[in-house]
Amino acid sequence: MKIRATRSDELHALAAFLTAGGMPHTADTLRWKFWNSPGRLNGCGKSIVAEIDGRIVGHIGVMPATVHVDSPEPGELSGGWFVDWVVREDLRSRGIGIFLLREAQKTCRVLMTIQGTADTRQALPALQWAEQESLSVFKLNVRAGGTCDDAGLGRRIATELARVVRYHAVQWPIPEGWSLTPLGASPADDPWHELDAVLARQHQSPSGAFCRFDRSAEALRWLFKAHPAGHYRLTIARDAAGPAGYVIWRTCRGSGDRIDGRIVDILAPWDRPDVWQWLVSVIVARLSSEGAVQISCLAGDDSVLADALKANRFLPRQDLPLWISPLAGELCTPHRWHATFADSDIDAACRE
């Protein structure tokens, strides 16, 4: 068996392998994901395969990330998310996946994943990975249909009553001096160029004592504007001084013809919880107008984002552990995180 970097001329073969393993990809998606990262991120994405007799039998990918930590001393750690970790079914339980994971760990100081498959959650504790139990997917039902198709009549009635009584959308007032930049005619026409101004201001503002993942305008444009699926929309919020916040969001297909919504990423001044609450309510209204049945957002349990979601009647519905590689686990404490769907490959847009 050989563990090696993926070659750019075998992306079609790798896409076929991943699709057969339950992770649908195309060659274009893989090229965007691991080869086309921009500027300072260029070359940070990694794609690694296991090969036997000239055939791909396993894969792991790494997408770049920077972790801002608050203890024991504030600082930054170069890191990455491992994604698309799969071994051919008839060769599992032979250690190939562990070899791939260890090779991926060599690419950055902090390697991470959120949740993972059942096999992942079983393997990582045995490899001394640290588990941070501080992330949840918050969900809001905005119309009937937010339960699974096989839910009983009693559950459906209870869910609809809860929606009417509690889960209906909240409309927060526009903070004084704030406004929104109009959406473009299409996702590509949204005001992506204004992200530079937002990030420049936010990097200068205090963020409180918690761990978070770095944002850069070029990385966000690569991840979402240039995404092969083209699902993502951008809303920019402005104060008197200019662009000061944003929300990246999208609709997605649920079961059957059901439409769901996702708040993929959001940022506003850390010391303005009223702006966070307002921005969440703005996107809830927009997604609801586009027919979303249920809206979800990933957030650290003890964060300004979680507070804004709760103020808009979202509830934590699914706990997601954040796993951190052994050598970095001690550096990423305490357990307060600001995280969103944008921070990992948990978002399934590339597979729709």
N, C-alpha and C positions, 0 to 999 in steps of 0.2 A: 504493500500500500504506500502511496505517495501523498503527502500533504503539500499543497502548493498554491500559489496565487492563481486566480482565474485569468485566463487569457481573453483578450477582447474579441478574438475570432471564434470563441465557443459560446457566445451568449445565447444563441438559439438552442444549443444543446442543454445549457444550464436552465434556460426558461422551461424547456420541456421536462427536465428532471424535477424542478421545483413544482411545476404544475401537477405532475404525477404524484408528488408527495403531499398534495393538498394545499400548496401555496401558489396559486395561479400567478404567473408573471409572463411578460413578453420580453423580447430582447431589448426593445426600446425602454421599458421600465428599468431593466437592470442597468442599461447604459446611463440613464439619468441618475440612478441611485448610487452607483459606485464609480462612475467615470466622469460625470459631468458636473461635479461639485465645483463651485466657483472660487476664484481668488484665493484667499488664505486657507480655504477648506480643500483646495484642489490636492488630490493625492491622499487625503485623510480617510476617505471611504475605502474599505477593503472588501474584497470578495475572495474567499478561500475555499478550495474544493479538496475532497479526498478522491483519489483516483486508484482504481484497480484494473489492471490489464487494459489501460487506455480508456476506461469508461468512468464517468463521474458517478460516485456512489455516496457522496456526502457533500454538504455545503454549510458554511456559516458566513454571514456578512457583518461588517462593522460600519455604522454611520457615525460621523464625528459629533462630539458634544464637548462643551466646557462646563465644569461644575464650579460654582461659586460657593465656598464653604465659609461657615462662620465660627468654627471651632476646630482645634484648640486656638488657632489664630486665623483671622480672615485671610482668604487667598483664593487662587484659582488652580484647578487641576485639569489637565487635558484628559479627555475621556472619549468614550464611544458607547453606542448602543449595539449589542449584538442582535442580529435579526436573521430571519430565514435559515434557522438552524435545523437541518434535517438530514437523516441518513436513510438510504434505501431500506425498505421495510424488511427484506430478508436478511439484512446484515446488521440489524440493530442488536443491542446488548453485547456487542463485541468490542466496545471501547472506541469505535471510530468517532463518535460524537464528542467524547472527552478529548481526544487528540485535537479535533478541530477547535474546541473551546479553548484549550491551552494555547494553541497557535494564535487565536484571536486575542488572548490576554497579552500577548507580546506587543500588540500594536499600539497600546495606550496605557496610561497609568491607572485609569479607572474604567473598568468595563461594567456595563449595567444592562439590566432588562427589567421590564415591568410585567408582572404576572407570569406569563409563559404557559406552555402546555403542562399537562400532568407529569409528563416525563421530565420536563425542565424543573418543575417544583420538587420533584423527587431527587434529581441529580445534584442541584446546587447546594443544598444543606450538607450533603456528604462531601462536597468539595470545599467546605468552609466559607462559602459565600455568606455575606451579611444580609439579613432581611430587615427592611425598614417598613413597618406596618403603619404608614401614615398617608396613604393615597386612597381616594375613593372616586368612583364614577357617580356623579350626581345626576339625577334624572328628574324631569318634569313632564307630566302628561298634560297636554294642552287640548286634547279632544278625545272622544271615545276611540278605543282601539289600541290603547297603550298596554294591553295585556296580551299574552301569547294566545295563539289560535285555539289551543286545547284547554284553556282555562274554563273552569266550571261556571255555571250561571251565577252562583253566589259571589264568586270572585269578580266576575264582570260587573255585577250590580254595585258591589262595594267599591270597585275602582272608579266607576263613573260617579258615584256619590262623592267619593273623595276628590275627584277632579272638580266637581261643581263647588264643593264646600271649601276645599283648601288649595288644590293644585292649579287653579286658574291663574293666568298671567297677571303680574303686578306691573302697573305703569308708574315708574318713578319720575318725578319732575326733572326737567333739564336743569343741571346746575348752572348758576348764574355765570354768564360769560362764555358758555360752552355751546358748540354746534357740531354738526356732522358734515363731512365732505360727501357730496352726492356719489352714489355708486355709478360705475361706468355702464355702458350698454351691454358689456359682456365681462366675464371674469378678467380677461386680459386687459380690459380698459379701466379696471378699478384703480384707485390712486396709490399703486404700489410704490411710486417714487417718493411719496411722503413718509415712508417708513424710516428713511435716513434721519429726518428731523425728529421723529418720535423717539427713536433709539438714542440719538445724541443727547436729548434732554433727560431721558430716563436713566442713562448711565451716570449722570451727574447727581441724581437725587438719592437720598438715603433709602435703603431697602429693608431695614429692620434686621433682626437677628434670626435669619433662617437660611437654609441652603436653597440654591436655585440654579437653573441652567441658563447659560449665556444666550443672548439674542443678538443677532446682527442683521442688518437690512438685506445684505447679499444672501445670507443663509435662508432667510424667510422667503425671499423672492425665488430662490432655487427650489426650496421645498414645496412651495404652494403656487406661485405664479407659473413656474416652469413645469409643474407636475404634469406628466403625460395625460392624466385623466381630465385635467382642466375643471375640476369640481369646485375649486375654492373661491370664495368671495372675501373682499376686504372692506371693512368700514373704518374710516379714520375719524377720530374725535379731535376737535380743536378747542383751545382756549384763546384768550386775548393775545397770547404770544405766538400762536401758531399750532401745528400738529402736536398733540400731547398724549394721544392714546390710540389704540386700535383693537379691533376684533377680527379674527379670521374665522370663517364659519362656512358651513356647507350643508346641503341636504344629502341624504343617502337613502337607499332602498332598504326597507325592512322586509319582513316576510310578505310574500305575495306582491301586491301593488302598493303596500303601505309605504309612506314617506316619513322618514325620521330626520331629525336635525342634530347637528353637532356644533358646539362652540369649540373650535379647534385650538385657538390661542387667543389670549387677551392680555393687554397691558395698559395700565393707567398710572398716574402718580400714586406712589405707595401710601402717601399720607392723605389721600382723598377717597375714602370708602364710598362717599356719595356718588363719585364718578363711576366707580366700579359697578355699583348697584344700577345706576342709570344705563350704562353700556349693556349690561346683561339684559335688562328689560327691553332695550331697543332691539337686540338680536332675537329675543324670544318673540317679540311682535312680528318681526320680519319673517322668521321661520314659520310661525303660525300662519301668516298670510300666504305662505307658499305651500300650505297643506300638511305641515309636519304634525305627526301624531304625538311623538315623544321627542324631547330634546335632552341631550346628554352632554356632560362636560367633566373632564378629569381635573381634580384639584387636590392639593394637599389639605388634609383635614383641618389643620390649624393655620389658615392663610387668609389674606384679605379676599382672595377669590372665593374660597369656601364661604366666607361671611356674606359676600355679595350674592352667591347662588342661593343660600338659605333665605336671604332677604327677599328673593324672587320666588320663594316656595319650592325650590329644588330640594330633594332629599337624597342623602347618600344611599345608594342602592347596591353597590358592589365594591367591596374592598379589594384593592390591587396592591400586592406587595411589590416594593422596589428592591431588586436584588443587586448587590454591589460586590465586585470581585474581592477576594480575600485581602490583598495588600492595601486596598483603599478603604475597607470598611471602617477602620478606626478614624479615618480622616473625615468621614461624612456624618458626624454626629454634632449636635443632637438631632432629634427626629422631626424637625420642622422643615417642610419642603414647599416651595412654590413650583407646581408642575401642571402641565396641560397635555392634551393629546399631541401637541406639536413636539413634545420632548422625546418621543420614541416612535417606533414603527407600529405602535398599537393601532393607529388609524388605518382602516382597511381600504382607503380610497383607491390605492393602486391595484386592488384586486376586484374592483367593480367594473 
